[in-house]
Each structure stands twice: as C-alpha cells, then as structure tokens.
Amino acid sequence: MFSKILIANRGEVALRVIRACKEMGVESVAVYSEADRDSLHARMADHSVCIGPAPSASSYLSMPNVISAALTTGAEAIHPGYGFLAENAAFARAVGESGMAFIGPSPEAIERMGDKAKARATAMAAGVPCVPGSDGEIESVEEALHFARQVGFPVLVKASAGGGGKGMRLAADEQELRTNFAAAKNEAAAAFGNDGVYIEKFITRPRHVEIQVLADDHGNAIHLFERDCSVQRRHQKLIEEAPSPAMTPELRTAMGEAALSLVRAVDYRNAGTVEFLLDADRSFYFMEMNTRVQVEHPVTEQITGVDIIKEQIRIASGQPMKHADQADVELRGHAIEFRINAEDPEHDFRPNPGEVKVFNAPGGFGVRVDTHLYSGYHVPPYYDSLLAKLVVWGESRAEAIARARRALDEFIVVGIPTTVSFHQEVIETEAFISGEVYTDFIDQHMS
C-alpha cells in the first residue's frame, strides 16, 4: 500500500479522496490554486502545495506543476479525481514515467475509450449493443447527409473527443444537419482541440443508465449495478439514482454483462463507468465509457456498501479488490443524489459565485452530504459550479424521496442562489414520483 498520495483536484472530490486516505492510514497531499488557498481540501490534507494562480490552465491543468508537487512531497501515487486531468492519457503516462502510480486505468485504456469513435468500434467488436451510427468519423456534410438518409432523422452529431454535451448537436432534418454539422465541428475544435465528429441515430425519449465497473490486476472484474442519470439539463446530469426505476433483474444482468465484456475487451483496470441509453422497449445501447470515478459514485456506494475510492487505491497499489466476486455484491435499498450547484434556477441556471454567509448541511439517518462548503467560504468564479452532493438512502424509492424532501428543507445556503429549490420542485412532480424519468424530463415537466 502507498504511504502518501497526492490528489490532483479540488473541492468536494479532493475531500472525498483525503478522507479515504485517512481511513486507510495513507498520508494525503493537496494541491491548490491561489484562489483555493482557504479551501477545505487544502486545510484537511496532511500536506498542501500551491501549484499556481487561479485559472485552471495555470494550476489544476498544469501537468508539470502537479507532478512537481508530487515529487517534491514524496508522493508515491496520484489520484486525479474527476474533471481536470482525470481522463488525460498524457498525464497518466507522465505520472508513470515519473516513477509514481496513476490511480486510474492505463493510458492506453484512456486513449481507446476517450475517443468516442474508437470506443464505439471497440464496443461493437466486443458484442456490446450500439446505437446505429457512422463507422468512424464523418468528414463532410455530404457524407453526413448520406448516412442520415440511410438511418432516418433525427440524428445526433457528436464530437469524437467530446464530453459534457460539448460538440453535440441534434438535427431533425437535412437543413438542420447542414447547419449543425459545421457548428458541432467548430465547437469540438474549440473545446477539445479536435474537430472530429461522428453521427448516431437519435433515440427519442431514452433513459440514461450507466453501469459502475471495477477491475484489478488479479483477474477480478465486477459491476456494482446501475445508476439512472436521466434528469439532465443540456446533457449535464442534475439528479442520479440507484437502482434505476426502469430496471428488471434480467435487464440488470444483461447490462452488467455487456459492461464487463467491454472491460475485458480493453483489458481495463481500476474504476470506470459504461454509459448506455435505455429505450422504451428496454433495448439498451452503448454511449461511452468514462475512465475515472464519477461525480455520482456515492449513490452506488450507498446501495452496495462498497467504498469505490478505497477500491481504486487498492487496485492501483497492486492489491486485489476487497469485493472481488460478483456474488459478494448485494443491492440494498435505494439512493438518490442531488447536485447542489451555485446557479440561479430562476435565471436560466446562471452561475453565481460569491460569499456563502451561512451554510447548514442536513443530517440524520440515511443522509450523506459531500461538500467543501463552510460559512464564510467564497465560491470562486474560475471553476465548476458544483457546491455539494446531497445523497439520501431509503429501504425503498418512496422512502428515499420522503427523506429527500426532509433533507432539502434542511439544506441552507445564504449568500448565493443554489439549485436546492429546483430539486424541491422536481421531486414533487408526478413523473419523478412515479419513476417515469427520461432525458427530456426538464423540457417536459420543468419549463
């Protein structure tokens, strides 16, 4: 086991890894920008190193700065969290070449799954169902039109190196495809430095269901069941729950086996998530694989009792997973996660950094809050707007929703607007209560 780990991230995910390290008897090293000097993750770690000014390009995204901090503090491994450098194959490779362990998959697996077109080809070769789509990247609008005429409209233009909804455009007809094809390529080039795009048949009103996987160097590979992430705004997840209200035992087994087939096909190690679209007829289609821990991993931890961060650390250190056999993992109850963002739902979810004058986190049985907030904390304008993750657990979905009502009522942030009120509205809709939740939920029920 490692004696010291550097966490190449900030905010609540950095705290999440620090806490796991403390419980495992491992020293933690936090890195922080000048804007995060007073952040909790910098205070709670055993060691803290400033790695640059506020802009992430000069701090959290600076590979030389992060690796230098790790080497000078004697860290043996680096945990990237999510975002920033977490799915950067060059960073994972540089960590290894510097003599440290990268707490994540191999650079080769990151590269293979990070390119959406290659990931799709790999999934198809492994027998994983895929949405009808182009064979690799589409180079011209004429080629795009030819494909769309074959599979039928609507179609979705997607950036090969994309994520978070960037470089993704829907086209309902030929005119929209002509316009949106160029727009998607331009947006992809600006966001990822790669204007490659491919096209998929658009599945109307699907659910977004993903499978959490873990694999180690001892031949063990398991899944931790599914998460339903269908409540989204502009392809950004807002509410996640596990298990999915749409799931049957047979479908769960089929999706889990499909995810593990992909894990084996790429010789994957560590934690990852295989994301699917689930159609109304319970057909499922591979979308992408995230080669890191997910923001929503706590709902899976709550229903399985598996500490995913600790398993990541064990795997990276060469140890077998604590939960190495699929039969050892049991599904218990229901969990729902609400992302609490520094955004104003009354004004098109506009980001609102500023000072948190008062903060009170809910508590009680079945309530978990992962956050870096405290009263007097100043939310900086430079980073993601995520403030906290409220996770509730119940023996049933109905109990989890009832607990969510109570916990959201207790969640107090004074000084800046947050998405708490939005979540309170969502859980009172008939569609959410009945579990009839699709990726167009917000457009259908909250507009």
C-alpha positions in Angstrom: 0.0 0.0 0.0 1.1 3.5 -0.7 2.3 5.7 2.1 1.5 9.0 0.5 -1.0 10.0 -2.2 -1.3 13.4 -4.0 -4.8 14.4 -5.0 -4.7 16.3 -8.3 -8.1 18.1 -7.8 -10.1 20.5 -5.6 -13.4 20.8 -3.8 -15.6 18.0 -2.7 -13.9 15.3 -4.7 -10.5 16.2 -3.2 -12.0 15.9 0.3 -13.6 12.6 -0.6 -10.2 11.1 -1.5 -8.5 12.7 1.5 -11.0 11.1 3.8 -10.4 7.7 2.2 -6.7 8.1 2.6 -7.1 9.0 6.3 -9.1 5.8 6.9 -6.5 3.7 5.1 -3.6 5.2 7.1 -2.2 6.9 4.0 -0.8 10.5 4.0 -2.5 12.9 1.7 -1.1 15.8 -0.3 -3.5 18.5 -1.5 -2.7 20.9 -4.4 -4.5 24.2 -4.6 -4.5 27.3 -6.7 -4.2 30.8 -5.3 -7.9 31.1 -5.4 -8.3 28.0 -3.3 -5.9 28.9 -0.6 -8.7 28.8 2.0 -10.5 25.8 0.6 -11.2 22.9 3.0 -9.3 20.4 0.9 -6.1 22.4 1.4 -6.8 22.6 5.1 -7.7 18.9 5.7 -4.9 17.2 3.9 -1.7 16.2 5.7 0.3 18.3 3.2 -0.7 21.2 0.9 1.1 22.7 -2.1 0.2 25.8 -4.1 0.5 25.0 -7.8 -0.3 28.3 -9.5 -2.7 31.2 -10.0 -6.5 30.9 -10.1 -7.0 30.0 -13.8 -7.1 26.2 -14.1 -4.8 26.2 -17.1 -2.1 27.6 -14.9 -2.8 25.3 -11.9 -5.0 22.2 -11.9 -4.5 21.6 -15.6 -0.7 22.2 -15.4 0.8 18.7 -15.6 4.4 19.9 -14.8 3.1 21.8 -11.7 1.1 18.8 -10.4 3.9 16.3 -11.0 6.5 18.6 -9.5 4.3 18.9 -6.3 4.0 15.2 -6.1 7.7 14.6 -6.5 8.8 17.3 -4.0 6.4 15.9 -1.3 7.4 12.3 -1.9 4.0 11.1 -3.1 4.0 7.6 -4.5 0.8 7.9 -6.4 -1.6 10.5 -7.8 -5.4 10.3 -7.7 -6.9 12.6 -10.3 -10.5 12.7 -9.0 -12.8 13.7 -11.9 -12.5 16.5 -14.4 -9.3 18.4 -15.0 -6.6 15.8 -15.8 -8.6 12.7 -14.8 -9.1 11.4 -18.4 -5.9 12.8 -19.8 -3.8 9.9 -21.2 -0.7 12.1 -21.5 -1.0 12.9 -17.8 -1.4 9.3 -16.8 1.6 8.4 -18.9 3.7 11.2 -17.4 2.8 10.1 -13.8 4.1 6.6 -14.6 7.2 7.9 -16.3 7.9 10.0 -13.2 8.0 6.8 -11.1 4.6 7.1 -9.5 1.4 5.2 -9.8 -1.7 6.7 -11.5 -4.8 5.8 -9.6 -6.9 5.0 -12.6 -6.7 2.9 -15.8 -3.8 2.7 -18.1 -3.0 5.5 -20.6 -3.9 3.1 -23.4 -7.3 2.4 -22.0 -7.9 6.1 -21.5 -6.9 6.8 -25.1 -9.0 4.0 -26.5 -12.2 4.9 -24.6 -11.6 8.6 -24.7 -12.0 8.7 -28.5 -15.8 8.2 -28.9 -15.5 6.7 -32.4 -12.8 4.2 -31.3 -14.8 3.4 -28.2 -17.8 2.6 -30.3 -15.8 0.4 -32.6 -14.4 -1.5 -29.6 -17.8 -1.9 -28.1 -19.2 -3.3 -31.3 -16.3 -5.8 -31.6 -17.0 -6.9 -28.1 -20.6 -7.6 -28.9 -22.0 -4.7 -26.9 -25.2 -3.2 -28.4 -24.6 0.2 -30.0 -26.9 2.9 -31.4 -26.9 2.8 -35.2 -24.1 5.2 -36.2 -21.4 6.0 -38.6 -18.3 3.8 -38.9 -15.8 6.2 -37.5 -15.6 10.0 -38.1 -17.7 11.8 -40.7 -15.5 14.2 -42.8 -18.0 16.2 -44.8 -21.6 17.4 -44.6 -22.4 15.4 -47.8 -21.2 12.2 -46.0 -23.3 13.1 -43.0 -26.4 13.6 -45.2 -25.9 10.3 -46.9 -25.7 8.5 -43.5 -28.8 10.3 -42.2 -30.8 9.4 -45.2 -30.0 5.7 -44.6 -30.9 5.5 -40.9 -33.6 8.3 -40.9 -33.9 11.5 -39.0 -33.4 12.7 -36.3 -29.7 12.2 -35.9 -27.1 13.4 -33.4 -23.8 14.9 -34.4 -21.2 14.1 -31.6 -17.6 15.2 -31.1 -15.2 12.2 -31.2 -13.2 13.6 -28.3 -16.3 15.1 -26.6 -17.9 15.0 -23.2 -20.3 17.1 -21.1 -22.6 17.8 -24.1 -19.9 19.9 -25.9 -19.7 19.4 -29.7 -23.1 17.7 -29.7 -25.9 18.9 -32.0 -29.3 17.4 -32.8 -30.6 17.5 -36.4 -34.2 16.9 -37.2 -33.9 17.3 -40.9 -31.4 17.9 -43.7 -31.3 21.7 -43.3 -30.6 21.4 -39.6 -27.9 18.8 -40.3 -26.2 21.2 -42.7 -26.1 23.9 -40.1 -25.4 21.8 -37.0 -22.7 19.6 -38.6 -20.4 22.7 -39.0 -21.4 24.1 -35.6 -20.6 20.8 -33.9 -17.2 20.6 -35.6 -16.4 24.2 -34.6 -17.4 23.7 -31.0 -15.5 20.4 -30.8 -12.3 22.1 -32.1 -12.7 25.0 -29.6 -13.4 22.7 -26.6 -11.1 19.7 -27.3 -8.6 20.8 -30.0 -10.1 18.1 -32.2 -12.9 18.8 -34.7 -13.6 15.1 -35.4 -17.3 14.2 -35.3 -19.4 11.1 -35.8 -23.2 10.6 -36.2 -25.7 8.4 -34.4 -29.4 7.8 -34.9 -31.2 9.8 -32.2 -33.2 7.7 -29.7 -36.3 9.5 -28.8 -37.0 9.8 -25.0 -34.5 7.4 -23.7 -33.2 6.9 -20.2 -29.5 7.5 -19.4 -28.5 4.4 -17.4 -24.8 3.6 -16.5 -23.0 0.6 -15.0 -20.2 1.1 -12.5 -17.4 -1.3 -13.0 -14.2 -2.3 -11.1 -11.3 -4.5 -12.2 -7.9 -5.3 -10.7 -4.7 -6.9 -11.7 -5.6 -10.3 -10.3 -8.3 -11.2 -12.9 -11.2 -9.9 -10.9 -13.8 -7.7 -12.7 -17.2 -6.8 -11.2 -20.0 -4.4 -11.8 -21.8 -2.5 -9.0 -25.2 -2.4 -10.7 -26.7 0.6 -12.4 -27.3 4.3 -11.9 -30.1 6.2 -13.6 -28.9 9.7 -14.6 -31.9 10.8 -16.8 -32.6 14.1 -15.1 -30.3 16.4 -17.2 -30.1 19.9 -18.4 -28.1 20.4 -21.7 -26.6 17.0 -21.3 -25.4 17.8 -17.7 -26.6 15.5 -15.0 -28.5 17.0 -12.1 -30.1 14.1 -10.3 -28.9 10.5 -10.2 -30.4 7.5 -8.5 -29.6 3.8 -8.0 -31.1 1.4 -8.8 -32.9 2.6 -11.9 -36.8 2.7 -11.6 -36.9 1.0 -15.1 -34.7 -1.9 -14.2 -35.7 -5.6 -14.2 -33.4 -8.4 -12.8 -33.0 -9.7 -16.4 -32.1 -6.3 -17.8 -29.7 -5.6 -15.0 -27.9 -8.9 -15.7 -27.7 -8.2 -19.4 -26.4 -4.6 -19.0 -23.9 -5.7 -16.4 -22.5 -8.5 -18.6 -22.3 -6.1 -21.5 -20.3 -3.6 -19.4 -17.9 -6.3 -18.3 -17.5 -7.5 -21.8 -16.1 -4.1 -22.7 -13.9 -4.1 -19.6 -12.3 -7.3 -20.7 -12.0 -6.1 -24.4 -9.8 -3.2 -23.4 -8.0 -5.0 -20.5 -9.4 -2.3 -18.2 -8.1 -1.8 -14.6 -9.5 0.4 -11.8 -12.9 2.1 -11.6 -14.9 3.1 -14.7 -18.4 3.6 -15.9 -20.1 2.3 -19.0 -22.9 4.5 -20.1 -26.0 3.3 -22.0 -29.2 4.7 -23.5 -32.2 2.6 -22.5 -35.1 2.7 -24.9 -38.8 2.4 -24.1 -38.8 -1.2 -25.2 -35.9 -1.9 -22.8 -33.3 -2.2 -25.6 -30.0 -0.6 -24.5 -27.2 0.9 -26.5 -23.6 1.8 -25.6 -22.9 5.5 -25.5 -19.4 5.9 -23.9 -17.1 4.8 -21.2 -15.9 7.2 -18.5 -12.4 6.2 -17.4 -12.5 7.7 -13.9 -14.6 7.9 -10.8 -17.9 9.6 -11.5 -19.5 12.6 -9.6 -22.4 10.3 -8.9 -20.4 7.4 -7.4 -21.9 7.9 -3.9 -25.3 6.5 -4.9 -23.7 3.3 -5.8 -21.7 3.2 -2.6 -24.9 3.7 -0.6 -26.7 0.7 -2.2 -23.8 -1.7 -2.2 -21.6 -0.7 0.8 -18.6 -0.7 -1.5 -16.2 2.3 -1.0 -15.2 2.9 -4.6 -12.3 5.3 -3.8 -10.7 2.8 -1.5 -11.1 0.1 -4.1 -9.4 2.5 -6.6 -6.4 2.9 -4.3 -6.2 -0.8 -3.5 -6.2 -1.7 -7.2 -3.6 0.9 -8.1 -1.3 -0.4 -5.4 -1.4 -3.9 -6.8 -3.7 -5.4 -4.2 -6.9 -7.4 -5.1 -10.2 -5.7 -4.6 -11.9 -6.1 -1.3 -15.1 -7.0 -3.2 -13.6 -9.3 -5.8 -16.5 -11.6 -6.6 -19.8 -10.5 -8.2 -21.7 -12.7 -5.8 -20.3 -10.7 -2.9 -22.1 -7.5 -4.0 -25.6 -7.1 -2.9 -28.1 -4.4 -3.8 -29.6 -2.8 -0.7 -32.4 -0.1 -0.8 -32.5 3.0 -3.0 -30.3 6.1 -3.1 -30.8 9.5 -4.9 -28.1 12.2 -5.4 -28.9 15.8 -5.9 -26.2 18.1 -7.3 -26.3 21.4 -5.4 -24.8 24.0 -7.7 -24.0 27.7 -7.3 -26.6 28.5 -10.0 -29.8 30.5 -10.2 -32.7 28.4 -11.4 -34.8 31.5 -11.8 -32.4 33.0 -14.4 -31.6 30.1 -16.7 -29.2 28.5 -14.2 -26.8 31.3 -14.4 -23.6 30.6 -12.3 -23.4 32.7 -9.2 -20.1 32.7 -7.4 -19.8 34.8 -4.2 -19.6 34.5 -0.4 -21.5 31.8 1.5 -22.7 33.8 4.6 -24.5 30.8 6.2 -24.2 27.1 5.5 -26.2 24.3 7.2 -25.9 20.8 5.9 -28.8 18.4 6.5 -28.2 15.2 8.6 -29.9 12.3 10.2 -30.3 8.7 9.2 -29.8 7.9 5.5 -28.4 11.4 4.6 -24.9 12.0 3.2 -23.5 15.4 2.1 -20.2 15.5 0.2 -19.2 19.2 0.1 -16.3 21.7 0.6 -18.6 24.5 1.8 -18.5 26.3 5.1 -19.9 29.5 6.4 -17.7 32.4 5.2 -16.4 30.4 2.2 -16.1 32.4 -1.0 -17.1 30.4 -4.1 -14.5 31.4 -6.8 -15.7 32.1 -10.4 -13.0 30.1 -12.1 -14.2 26.5 -11.7 -17.2 24.2 -11.9 -20.3 25.4 -10.0 -20.8 22.2 -8.0 -21.0 23.1 -4.3 -22.3 19.9 -2.7 -23.8 16.5 -3.4 -26.8 15.6 -1.2 -27.3 11.8 -1.2 -30.3 10.2 0.5 -30.9 6.5 1.1 -34.0 4.6 1.9 -35.2 1.0 2.1 -37.4 1.8 -0.9 -37.5 4.6 -3.5 -40.6 6.1 -1.8 -38.7 6.3 1.5 -35.7 7.9 -0.3 -38.0 10.5 -1.9 -39.6 11.3 1.5 -36.1 11.6 3.1 -35.0 13.9 0.2 -37.9 16.2 1.0 -36.8 16.5 4.5 -33.1 16.9 3.7 -33.7 19.5 1.1 -35.8 21.5 3.5 -32.8 21.4 5.9 -30.2 22.4 3.3 -29.5 26.1 3.9 -27.1 28.3 1.9 -27.4 32.0 2.5 -25.5 34.5 0.3 -25.7 32.9 -3.2 -28.5 31.2 -5.1 -28.4 27.4 -5.4 -30.3 24.7 -7.1 -31.9 23.5 -3.9 -35.3 25.0 -4.9 -35.1 23.3 -8.3 -34.7 19.9 -6.8 -37.6 20.5 -4.4 -39.8 21.2 -7.4 -38.5 18.1 -9.3 -39.3 15.6 -6.5 -42.9 16.9 -6.3 -43.7 16.2 -10.0 -45.9 13.2 -10.7 -43.4 11.9 -13.3 -40.5 11.8 -10.9 -42.5 10.3 -8.1 -43.7 7.5 -10.5 -40.2 6.9 -11.9 -41.2 8.0 -15.4 -38.0 9.9 -16.0 -36.3 10.4 -19.3 -33.6 12.6 -20.7 -36.1 15.1 -21.8 -37.6 15.4 -18.3 -36.8 19.0 -17.7 -38.1 20.1 -21.0 -41.3 18.2 -20.4 -42.0 19.0 -16.8 -39.9 21.9 -15.6 -40.2 24.5 -18.4 
